[in-house]
Amino acid sequence: MVHFNEARRIAALLGSTALFTTLWTGLAQADRQIIAPDILVSAPAGPAPIEQVGSSVSVITADDIERRQYRTVGEALQGVPGLHIVQSGSKGSVTSVFSRGGNSNHTLVLLNGIEINDPGAPAGAFDFSTLTTENVERIEVIRGPQSGLYGSAALGGVINIITKKGEGALRTSVRAELGSLGTFNTAALADGSYAGIGYALSLSRQATDGSDITPQHLRGGFAEEEDGNENTALSLQLDTDLSDTLSAFTFGQYINSNADTDNSLPQDFNAVAKNQEIFLSGGLNGNFYGGAYRPVLTLAYTDYTRVIIDHPDAANLNTNQESANEGTRSVAKLENFVTLGNHTLNLAGEYKYEELEARGFRDFGFGFVQQLRSEADEYTTSFWLSDRVTFGERFFASASVRYDNPENFGDEVTYTLTPGYYHPETDTRLTASYGTGFKVPSLFERYGFTPNSFGNAFRGNPNLEPEESEGWEVGLEQGFLGGRIQTGLTYFDTDYENAIITVFLPSFDSTTTNVNEFNAHGVESFIDVEISDALSARADYTFTVVDTQPLRGGQSRRPRHKVHGTLDWQAMEDARLGLAVTWVDLYRDVDRVSGGLIEGDNYTVVDLTGSKDIGPHFQVFGRVNNAFDAAYEPADGFEAPGREFLMGVKVTF
């Protein structure tokens, strides 16, 4: 819910945007730019050609999303090298991303360059289960420590989700699909421009009956049930030129989702998680002195409300609990991009304010009820400088240094350095990067309170220290046959310090604590082959070694080996077929029942897609998820959905 004080902050943010717009209107126009496929928006000191970026990056385009029929951002990230995606059950279940052996909260997630990690989540991680793809133009993934550019939480990498913009004549599309697990997905999009205002509007609803999250061997003889999910999302992007050197933008997205969850064993027939997410941003783009100076002012507001309800049922007569966590974040950011010869610089500052409010109860029977209540807030002031430089057409480099001053901690100074070289005669690209990262402990890790199943409690630790990382990588990319074959190999090594874990005390209470350092290192490689004009294939392999001893299992769900492959065939001019295969090796996990360490099974998942255009405005499509009906548990005790057939139609006009 949005309280009165939060509503005032929203009004203040939008009002400030309007005020700055009024003050700057006389300065004139900055053209809206459509993103070229070979440009990385998230590069240091602003958008840059991908071949001039020294860090390991992956870009998922809107065409990739449509061709492979990804419905959530989590699905789209499944094939990215260095990432491991864990969906804890059926669709709508908590979905975590682990980057290069780090924790799920070691990846910073951005929406149009604005942080959207949940400030109210226990560890501050981002749950990818609710973020759909209808309004997504591209997803950029930068691996390795990036706090020198992006600040707290970018210990292991950054994922920037960039939404669609509108220009030109009105374009609309409507899509609907049905699936064998009781799935019914719909989406409508409209974009274009009117009276000098570009707009992109999307509305989607995804609903499924789903499958039982709890595996049969843990149900204790209780019947199988359906764990379903409903998700409704609305987004709007507006852009307009105010004058010759000034443009304004605003973005809003609302998500409402309900997901059945099996919180308790042996079965849980009525547990549900209800999420509401609000993302708002707006600001101004300047373009002065022929583009040599380009200031960007951004104001943003994020609001998460997460409710969990689990009342007694036939399998759990004594389970009775409700909780509601609300986290909000307000941000004001000013960036100043300057081009000086072969240098592009960005001198920037940011103010961020976060709040946590959590409440609820747990009834353990016999009149023993514990109330949940946590409240906390803090602010952070940050400044950073980035420089990207090119030397001719061959050498390139970037450097960033950032100062963060979190309210309850000391100063944090982080940096990144990424040199590279491209030899066009042989299509050879050499890259390297070195960087540091940090993450301020989440408000819940420091001040949260939750009763556990023994009637005792989790209590946060206000004396936690920030987590830190230091990492480097070297990479080689080589093209053959005029670019029809592309190969790449990257070695990475990252040290983490002060990692935060939850421990049990002699009183059976639990709390958070910092532990000693651990290391994650490995190799990412790929081969991309254009077999013919109609047929292409790609394979990605990730090898990850994590030193887990200091964390006593804290580094679970990191497979040592992972392979992802795709095959795309343009069968006819208006028909496409696709194949995707994911193989995940054995990995350490935590037993859902005992809490002890176990070895999770390896698994292979095969997905099939196809589409056929019927005239210029009509398309039929279909897909088979988990085509061979593999039975596997990405997280122990949480079973993934089996095979599902889906078919649909799309109308464009």
DOLODREN-707627 format. One record per residue (C-alpha): x, z, y; residue in one letter. Coordinates in steps of 0.001 Angstrom, whole numbers, padded with zeros to 6 digits, always signed. Example, Ala and Ser with C-alpha at 12.3 -4.5 7.8 and 13.67 -1.06 7.14 Angstrom:
2
+012300+007800-004500a +013670+007140-001060s 
This chain:
653
+000000+000000+000000m +001076-000487+003597v +000844+002742+005578h +000318+003042+009314f +004010+003574+010089n +004942+000571+007957e +002318-001550+009691a +003860-000563+013004r +007270-001695+011762r +005858-005030+010639i +004220-005492+014029a +007453-004522+015756a +009459-007044+013740l +007063-009893+014400l +006645-008847+018004g +010400-008822+018500s +010592-012322+017093t +007959-013468+019577a +009829-011760+022420l +013133-013439+021608f +011308-016738+021218t +009934-016364+024738t +013338-015456+026158l +015113-018393+024516w +012476-021089+024832t +014125-022747+027826g +017279-023479+025840l +015812-026437+023747a +015821-027922+020199q +017604-027318+016863a +016603-029853+014229d +015291-028524+010946r +017627-029577+008156q +016643-030635+004658i +019151-029254+002154i +021324-031900+000516a +021879-031394-003232p +025669-031076-002832d +025453-028338-000164i +025736-024614-000871l +023602-022704+001644v +025087-019333+000631s +028707-020315+001334a +030901-018169+003607p +030361-019013+007292a +027225-021013+006510g +026254-024089+004471p +029188-026056+003052a +029836-028798+000482p +029939-027261-002995i +033305-028872-003697e +034736-026796-000814q +033647-023429-002246v +036264-021452-004166g +033939-019009-005960s +032113-019901-009170s +028673-021184-008192v +025624-022638-009942s +022700-024358-008243v +019238-024801-009772i +017234-027379-007824t +013487-027929-007478a +013909-030990-009714d +015520-028813-012416d +012620-026364-012156i +009986-029090-012482e +011746-031040-015224r +012297-027974-017412r +008950-026400-016446q +010330-023013-015432y +007505-020750-014303r +009583-017741-013220t +012979-017353-011600v +014098-015354-014635g +013424-018355-016886e +015388-020618-014548a +018420-018305-014666l +018560-018236-018472q +021078-021071-018705g +023445-020041-015895v +026960-019313-017215p +028066-015716-016821g +024485-014404-016697l +022536-012702-019482h +018767-012365-019021i +016890-009540-020763v +013078-009593-020767q +011848-006345-022312s +008880-007757-024209g +006245-010358-023422s +005716-012196-020140k +005488-009829-017195g +007755-007219-018789s +010740-005927-016849v +013329-008719-016634t +016942-007845-015845s +019978-009993-015051v +023478-008939-016095f +026295-010849-014378s +029756-011023-015944r +029385-007743-017819g +028199-005704-014846g +025045-003610-014690n +021686-005138-013783s +021860-003456-010367n +025291-004965-009666h +023760-008298-008642t +022406-008669-005118l +019233-010766-004911v +018339-012592-001696l +015250-014498-000602l +016221-017001+002093n +019346-014932+002707g +017467-011603+002998i +018044-008789+000482e +015042-008139-001783i +016444-005667-004324n +013826-002940-004713d +014787+000092-002574p +012316+002206-004570g +013578+001279-008048a +015428+004012-009959p +018762+002156-009784a +017942-000321-007011g +017906-003284-009402a +015737-006376-009038f +013001-007090-011587d +012681-010860-012046f +009406-010649-014017s +007130-011197-011007t +008964-013857-008985l +007471-017288-009721t +008903-020712-008883t +006096-022648-007180e +007616-022266-003707n +011284-022424-004736v +013454-025256-003395e +016658-024084-005045r +018394-021069-006558i +022060-020462-005779e +024161-018167-007966v +027581-016963-006787i +029543-014994-009380r +032142-012306-008772g +032347-009483-006179p +030818-010685-002890q +030431-007522-000776s +032914-008908+001744g +030149-011295+002772l +026899-009658+001619y +027544-005901+001566g +026195-003270-000802s +025066-004218-004339a +027084-007460-004521a +029572-005968-007001l +029115-008641-009665g +027487-011530-007848g +024713-012838-005617v +021526-014787-006372i +019964-016483-003336n +016459-017934-003781i +015645-020519-001123i +012036-021527-000527t +010540-024891+000371k +010079-026163+003910k +007685-028799+005159g +008109-031921+007269e +006437-035295+007695g +003031-036241+006337a +000878-033822+004375l +001710-033640+000667r -000368-031607-001763t -000303-030936-005484s -002429-028981-007930v -001290-027944-011399r -003074-026274-014326a -001908-025503-017865e -003248-023770-020982l -001232-022040-023703g -001784-020822-027240s -001132-017165-026323l -004189-017179-024086g -002135-018466-021175t -003769-020076-018149f -001510-020948-015223n -002568-022631-011992t -000727-023537-008805a -001467-025362-005558a +001053-026480-002945l +000771-028142+000461a +003577-029026+002834d +004135-031257+005846g +004123-030901+009609s +001433-030803+012278y +001830-030628+016056a +005559-030069+015682g +005199-027225+013173i +006552-027671+009661g +004640-025768+006996y +004884-025103+003270a +002053-023192+001614l +001847-022224-002053s -000683-020308-004117l -000300-019582-007812s -001840-017526-010562r -000336-016954-013987q -002266-015139-016696a -001633-014635-020395t -003005-012500-023214d +000584-012234-024409g +001864-010706-027628s +002608-007197-028841d +005702-005762-027197i +006201-003156-029937t +007714-004612-033156p +005794-004100-036379q +008386-001712-037849h +007794+000730-034966l +003977+000651-034848r +003494+003413-037420g +000686+001563-039167g -001303+000920-036000f -002793-002532-035492a -001108-005271-033519e -002356-005656-029952e -001979-008102-027078e +000176-007092-024127d -000920-009409-021348g +000056-010134-017783n -001588-011413-014592e +000366-012553-011555n -000943-013892-008238t +001449-015122-005548a +000940-016539-002060l +003673-017769+000282s +003889-019517+003649l +006901-020949+005490q +006605-022162+009105l +009294-023890+011184d +009094-025315+014671t +011365-026700+017364d +010949-024802+020629l +013341-026864+022739s +016401-029074+022470d +018588-026201+021290t +016233-023685+019737l +013950-023483+016711s +011907-020682+015204a +011008-019834+011628f +008800-017371+009814t +008200-016684+006144f +005810-014488+004205g +005219-013937+000500q +002752-011678-001289y +002836-010944-005033i +000338-008919-007045n +000881-008453-010765s -000479-006364-013631n +001362-006123-016946a +000534-004264-020147d +003475-002104-021193t +004172-000219-024399d +005696+002869-022827n +005168+005096-025858s +005601+004832-029620l +004269+004186-032211p +001846+002068-030173q +000459+002139-026661d -002926+000524-026143f -003585+001171-022457n -000326+001555-020504a -000197-000785-017518v +002258-001499-014704a +000818-002686-011374k +003159-004194-008802n +002637-005315-005227q +005456-007003-003312e +005522-008121+000323i +008368-010139+001844f +008261-010959+005566l +010903-012551+007768s +011142-014450+011008g +013669-015460+013564g +015389-018029+015732l +018033-020717+015182n +020148-021831+018124g +022233-024987+018457n +024459-025091+021548f +027450-027076+022805y +026780-030005+020511g +026452-027755+017479g +029706-025866+018051a +027806-022574+018494y +024836-021803+016243r +023393-018277+016538p +020744-017094+014066v +018559-014048+014667l +016582-012746+011668t +014113-009870+011396l +012787-008967+007948a +010596-006459+006146y +010273-005800+002407t +007674-003580+000732d +007403-002752-002975y +004654-000651-004532t +004962-000046-008275r +002295+001933-010157v +002449+002944-013834i -000657+004319-015547i -000621+005589-019141d -003587+007668-020278h -004267+009074-023770p -005199+006585-026495d -005581+006531-030276a -001829+006312-030849a -000775+008788-028155n -003360+011506-027704l -001098+013656-025529n +000314+010961-023240t -001174+011240-019777n +000823+010134-016755q +000609+008221-013519e +003332+007357-011040s +003613+005321-007856a +006913+004304-006284n +007019+002666-002877e +010201+001322-001352g +010488-000377+002031t +013327-002052+003889r +013529-003227+007519s +016394-005473+008607v +017616-006900+011908a +020506-009374+011622k +022354-011522+014152l +024807-014187+012975e +027004-016300+015243n +028332-019489+013637f +031139-021182+015553v +033031-024394+014776t +036586-024536+016136l +038473-027577+014916g +038729-027342+011131n +037516-023729+011146h +033907-022552+010795t +033440-018877+011606l +030599-016385+011459n +030697-013125+013390l +027647-011091+012408a +026011-007692+012545g +023086-006065+010740e +020989-002919+010896y +019095-001894+007748k +016635+000966+007233y +015285+001910+003780e +012636+004383+002633e +011541+005740-000753l +008309+007539-001527e +007413+008376-005132a +004576+010516-006430r +002514+011084-009556g +002102+013470-012483f +002824+013979-016157r +000492+016038-018326d +002320+017381-021398f -000729+019197-022783g -001682+022857-023102f -002209+022978-019354g +001426+022083-018600f +001401+019498-015800v +004361+018492-013667q +003975+016722-010350q +006324+013916-009321l +007338+013678-005702r +010401+012120-004078s +010967+011139-000449e +014131+009857+001179a +015375+007401+003773d +018637+006133+005222e +020077+003480+007500y +023170+001275+007306t +025013-000520+010094t +027222-003480+009162s +029545-006013+010797f +031414-008890+009181w +033581-011890+009945l +033866-015012+007788s +036145-018004+008215d +035984-021255+006266r +038762-023771+006819v +039599-027228+005483t +042979-028953+005551f +042293-032657+005294g +040135-033657+002345e +042098-031745-000278r +042763-028105+000609f +040056-025616+001499f +039756-021851+001771a +037493-019083+003010s +037969-015434+003866a +035493-012685+004705s +035908-009075+005727v +032993-006681+006149r +032529-003169+007498y +029534-001112+006302d +028642+002357+007561n +025935+003853+005293p +024335+006917+006856e +025341+009446+004186n +028700+008001+003132f +032040+007100+004621g +033010+003707+005941d +033262+000857+003428e +035528-002143+004069v +035323-005039+001608t +036703-008566+001608y +036841-011868-000256t +039413-014668-000331l +038746-018062-001967t +041373-020846-001787p +040941-024199-003519g +042271-027718-003934y +040549-031010-004778y +042445-034098-005962h +040019-037039-005578p +042252-039576-007344e +041832-037726-010658t +038584-035871-009831d +040356-032537-010339t +039286-029315-008638r +041298-026079-008701l +039731-022859-007414t +040504-019175-007180a +038891-016140-005648s +039618-012474-005100y +037142-009954-003804g +035972-006378-003654t +032497-004908-003896g +030580-001680-003532f +027086-000323-004033k +025579+002692-002337v +023716+004836-004909p +019991+004187-004740s +017745+006677-003004l +016138+007519-006352f +019510+008106-008049e +020253+010692-005362r +016858+012224-004578y +014430+011167-007315g +012472+013487-009610f +010737+012583-012890t +009638+014917-015723p +010851+013796-019143n +009184+014018-022537s +010446+017576-023151f +008698+018881-020059g +012028+019144-018307n +012997+016795-015523a +015280+014103-014225f +016661+015158-010875r +018799+012942-008686g +022330+013836-007685n +022867+013802-003893p +026646+014068-004428n +027056+010634-006004l +029795+008328-004741e +029366+004574-004175p +030170+002300-007101e +033064-000081-006459e +034454-003281-007939s +037527-005466-007603e +037671-008875-009219g +039469-012191-009367w +039053-015547-011047e +040802-018890-011454v +039033-022110-012352g +039599-025754-013172l +037031-028560-013077e +037880-032046-014295q +035877-035250-014174g +036248-038262-016471f +034909-041813-016595l +034001-041966-012938g +032158-038659-013048g +030029-039409-016117r +031728-036469-017828i +032365-033195-016009q +034121-030224-017573t +035039-026801-016264g +036837-023637-017312l +037000-020323-015398t +038694-017048-016284y +037362-013905-014583f +038398-010255-014506d +036525-007433-012735t +037276-003704-012567d +034431-001278-011825y +034886+002284-010575e +032476+005209-010157n +029820+003548-012320a +026602+005581-012275i +024935+006675-015513i +022247+009200-016493t +023398+012233-018512v +021604+015162-020165f +022514+018689-019119l +022632+021760-021433p +019175+022683-020115s +017874+019297-021417f +017319+018252-017830d +018955+014953-016873s +020718+013710-013775t +023010+010949-012554t +026777+011081-012354t +029772+008864-011629n +032115+008033-014513v +035562+006506-014736n +036312+002822-014333e +035548+000067-016826f +036661-003535-017025n +034833-006790-017744a +036708-010028-018288h +036087-013329-019964g +035726-017081-019780v +032996-019430-018539e +033138-023080-019536s +030886-026127-019429f +030700-029805-020272i +028163-032105-018609d +027848-035625-020025v +025853-038583-018733e +025515-040334-022091i +023571-043232-020609s +021404-043924-017585d +018501-042346-019495a +020198-039581-021501l +022257-036580-020376s +023470-033397-022027a +025089-030156-020921r +026522-027138-022725a +027609-023820-021187d +029602-021155-023005y +030305-017620-021789t +032751-015200-023419f +032605-011628-022085t +034594-008558-023079v +033460-005221-021641v +035429-001988-021957d +032521+000323-022801t +034311+003484-023917q +034043+005459-020653p +030319+004757-020378l +029287+005811-023907r +026956+002854-024267g +026179+002439-020605g +027248-001200-020924q +024663-002248-023496s +023032-005681-023737r +026185-007641-022867r +026771-010180-025649p +030367-011215-026226r +029362-014833-026820h +026516-016850-025330k +025838-020589-025551v +023188-022554-023671h +022651-026275-024091g +020238-028848-022687t +019389-032450-023510l +017344-034568-021081d +015985-037991-021999w +014219-040361-019619q +012309-041951-022484a +010545-044387-020163m +010481-044854-016416e +007536-042478-016204d +008175-040209-019220a +010740-037460-019812r +011609-035238-022769l +013804-032154-022764g +015447-029772-025205l +017011-026382-024423a +018837-024158-026921v +020083-020620-026252t +022233-018696-028726w +023099-015046-028067v +025714-013225-030136d +025626-009660-031447l +025670-007029-028713y +025578-003281-028269r +022229-001705-027477d +020540+001672-027287v +018122+002495-030100d +014634+002871-028609r +013766+005752-030974v +016956+007800-031334s +018789+006858-028149g +021944+006245-030180g +024150+003171-030036l +023328+000275-032342i +024331-003356-032774e +021607-005793-031771g +021055-008928-033848d +022074-012365-032644n +019301-014879-032039y +018642-018530-031253t +015758-019780-029104v +014746-023449-028849v +012422-024742-026100d +010933-028238-025830l +009458-029955-022759t +007848-033295-021994g +005946-035056-019228s +004262-038421-018640k +003204-039894-015300d -000108-041735-015340i -000135-043699-012131g +001300-042406-008852p -000883-039294-008588h -001446-037928-012099f +000882-036319-014638q +000366-034717-018040v +002985-032339-019394f +003593-029974-022261g +006129-027546-023602r +006836-025407-026620v +008465-022063-025943n +010449-020587-028836n +009692-023680-030919a +010985-022229-034215f +009178-018909-033727d +012345-016809-033704a +011685-013068-034050a +014091-011110-031870y +014341-008111-029559e +016303-008788-026331p +016134-005022-025779a +015854-002855-028877d +012261-001919-029634g +010818-004590-027330f +009884-007794-029150e +010008-011179-027432a +006995-013521-027662p +006797-015899-030602g +006104-019611-030457r +003708-020812-027762e +002319-024304-027170f +001324-025209-023606l -000231-028333-022102m -001280-029124-018576g -001990-031623-015837v -000672-032085-012320k -002368-034029-009537v -000412-035067-006432t -001918-036626-003324f 
